[in-house]
């Protein structure tokens, strides 16, 4: 299992939200590229980036910061947050990003998802953010009517390879992750599943690795010192 240390971007800074709430934001660094360099030194191969402003506006206000992170760290990067057009997908991939994550648009605009998959294949991932069993959209602010499991089924049939699955209730709360959810997803689907939300201890990492998942995202637990990144990377192997 791969570990994806995360940087959430807002106004060019590395920040974290509690359960997706923009009113509960902590700024960790004014120089996110320095954090990315620390990830690389710790042995990470990938980095998970989210443009929190983009998630709301559908634009790419942190594009220059993303470019800096990719070039400074040398890490493979996946990026999400408000990617709603082919032009934005192309912009990110040309900026050196390895994989682009579609969230809201994958739910609301199926023809765009199909076009992105047809054009870029495995470079397109889908973020499935779950709130009470339903898929949430628009920066987690709106719950759709879609049930998460059938939605993942549909993604698999469409040819999506990688799915980043977040249990919103666990995100940033440091209360552990939703193992039952990831166990079910792992059993049901032949997808590269990345677990996200609440990975807050080495024990969490160990349990997820046993589920044969493709990856796990570590966010707040890294910044608070709850997880030692080099050890987590070793445990995940």
C-alpha positions in Angstrom: 0.0 0.0 0.0 1.2 3.5 -0.9 1.1 6.4 1.6 -0.1 9.7 0.1 0.9 12.5 2.4 -1.5 15.4 1.7 -1.3 19.1 1.3 -4.5 21.2 1.2 -3.9 24.5 -0.5 -5.6 27.8 0.3 -4.2 31.2 -0.9 -0.9 29.4 -1.6 -0.6 28.1 1.9 -0.7 24.6 3.4 -3.8 24.3 5.5 -6.2 21.8 7.1 -9.9 21.9 7.6 -11.9 20.1 10.2 -14.5 17.8 8.6 -14.4 20.0 5.5 -15.5 23.2 7.3 -13.8 26.3 5.8 -14.6 28.1 9.1 -12.3 25.7 11.0 -9.1 26.1 9.1 -5.5 25.8 10.5 -2.6 27.2 8.5 0.5 24.9 8.7 2.9 26.6 6.3 3.2 29.6 4.0 5.6 27.5 1.9 3.9 24.2 0.9 6.8 23.2 -1.4 9.1 22.9 1.7 6.6 20.4 3.3 6.6 18.4 0.0 10.3 18.2 0.2 10.0 16.8 3.7 7.6 14.2 2.3 10.1 13.2 -0.3 13.0 12.9 2.3 10.7 10.7 4.4 10.5 8.2 1.5 7.1 9.1 0.0 6.7 8.5 -3.7 3.4 10.4 -4.2 1.7 13.5 -2.8 -2.0 14.2 -2.6 -2.9 17.9 -3.3 -6.3 19.6 -2.9 -7.0 23.2 -4.1 -9.6 24.2 -1.5 -10.4 27.4 -3.3 -10.8 25.6 -6.6 -13.2 23.1 -4.9 -15.5 26.1 -4.4 -15.0 28.1 -7.5 -14.1 25.6 -10.2 -10.9 27.6 -11.0 -7.2 27.0 -10.5 -6.1 29.7 -8.1 -3.2 27.6 -6.6 -1.8 26.4 -9.9 1.5 28.2 -9.5 1.9 26.7 -6.0 1.1 23.2 -7.4 3.9 23.7 -10.0 6.3 24.7 -7.3 5.5 21.7 -5.2 5.9 19.3 -8.1 9.2 20.7 -9.3 10.7 21.2 -5.8 9.8 17.7 -4.5 10.1 15.5 -7.6 7.2 13.5 -6.2 4.4 12.1 -8.4 1.4 14.3 -7.6 -2.4 13.8 -7.8 -4.5 16.9 -7.5 -8.2 17.6 -6.9 -10.4 20.5 -6.2 -12.9 22.0 -8.6 -11.7 20.3 -11.8 -14.8 20.7 -14.0 -13.4 21.1 -17.6 -11.1 19.4 -20.0 -9.1 22.6 -20.2 -8.4 22.4 -16.4 -7.4 18.7 -16.7 -5.0 19.6 -19.5 -3.6 22.6 -17.5 -2.7 20.4 -14.5 -1.3 17.5 -16.5 0.9 19.9 -18.5 2.0 21.4 -15.2 3.6 18.1 -14.3 0.8 16.5 -12.3 0.6 12.7 -12.7 -3.1 12.2 -11.9 -6.1 14.5 -11.8 -9.0 13.9 -9.4 -12.6 14.7 -10.5 -15.1 15.1 -7.6 -18.3 17.1 -8.1 -18.0 17.0 -11.9 -17.8 13.1 -11.9 -21.3 13.2 -10.2 -22.9 16.1 -12.0 -21.4 15.8 -15.5 -21.1 12.2 -16.8 -20.2 13.3 -20.4 -17.2 15.2 -19.0 -16.1 12.2 -17.0 -16.3 10.0 -20.1 -14.4 12.5 -22.2 -11.7 12.8 -19.6 -11.4 9.0 -19.3 -11.3 8.6 -23.1 -8.6 11.2 -23.5 -6.4 10.6 -20.5 -7.3 7.1 -19.2 -5.5 6.2 -15.9 -4.5 9.8 -15.3 -8.1 10.5 -14.3 -9.1 9.5 -10.7 -12.5 10.1 -9.0 -12.9 11.4 -5.5 -15.9 9.7 -3.8 -16.7 11.7 -0.7 -19.2 10.0 1.6 -21.6 11.5 4.1 -24.1 9.1 5.8 -23.7 6.7 2.9 -24.4 9.3 0.2 -22.0 11.0 -2.2 -21.3 14.6 -1.2 -20.3 17.3 -3.7 -19.3 21.0 -4.0 -16.5 20.9 -1.4 -18.6 18.6 0.8 -21.2 21.3 1.2 -24.0 19.4 -0.6 -25.2 15.8 -0.2 -26.4 14.2 -3.5 -29.0 11.5 -3.7 -26.4 9.0 -4.9 -25.6 6.0 -2.7 -21.9 5.5 -2.6 -21.6 1.8 -3.4 -23.7 1.8 -6.6 -21.8 4.9 -7.7 -18.5 3.1 -7.3 -20.0 0.2 -9.3 -20.9 2.6 -12.1 -17.4 4.2 -12.0 -15.8 0.8 -12.4 -18.0 -0.1 -15.4 -17.0 3.3 -17.0 -13.3 2.4 -16.8 -12.2 4.5 -13.8 -9.1 2.9 -12.3 -8.4 4.9 -9.1 -11.0 6.1 -6.6 -10.1 8.2 -3.5 -12.8 7.5 -1.0 -13.3 9.8 2.0 -15.5 9.3 5.0 -16.2 13.0 5.7 -17.3 12.3 9.3 -13.8 11.1 10.1 -11.8 13.7 8.2 -9.4 15.8 10.4 -11.1 14.5 13.5 -8.2 12.2 14.6 -10.7 9.5 15.7 -9.5 6.7 13.4 -10.6 5.7 10.0 -13.7 3.8 8.7 -12.2 0.3 8.3 -15.6 -1.3 7.6 -16.2 0.9 4.7 -12.8 0.3 3.1 -13.1 -3.5 3.7 -16.4 -3.5 1.9 -15.0 -1.4 -1.0 -11.9 -3.6 -1.3 -14.0 -6.8 -1.4 -16.5 -5.5 -3.9 -14.4 -3.7 -6.5 -11.4 -4.2 -8.7 -10.3 -0.6 -8.3 -7.2 1.2 -7.0 -8.9 2.4 -3.7 -7.2 5.2 -1.7 -8.5 5.5 1.8 -8.9 9.1 3.1 -10.2 10.6 6.3 -9.3 9.9 9.8 -6.0 8.0 9.2 -4.6 9.0 12.6 -2.3 6.3 13.9 0.2 3.6 12.7 -2.4 1.1 13.8 -4.8 2.6 11.2 -2.1 2.3 8.5 -1.5 -1.3 9.5 -5.2 -2.2 9.4 -5.7 -0.5 6.0 -2.6 -2.2 4.5 -4.1 -5.6 5.5 -7.2 -4.8 3.4 -5.0 -4.8 0.3 -5.9 -1.2 -0.6 -3.8 0.7 -3.2 -3.2 3.7 -0.9 -4.0 5.7 2.2 -3.9 9.5 2.6 -2.3 11.0 5.7 -3.1 14.6 6.4 -3.7 16.1 9.8 -1.9 13.2 11.6 1.3 14.2 9.9 1.0 17.8 10.8 0.2 17.2 14.5 3.0 14.6 14.8 0.5 11.8 15.6 2.1 9.7 12.7 5.7 9.5 11.9 5.8 9.5 8.1 8.9 7.3 7.5 7.5 4.6 9.8 4.0 4.8 8.2 5.6 4.3 4.8 7.4 1.2 6.1 4.3 -0.2 7.8 2.3 0.3 4.6 4.7 -1.8 2.6 
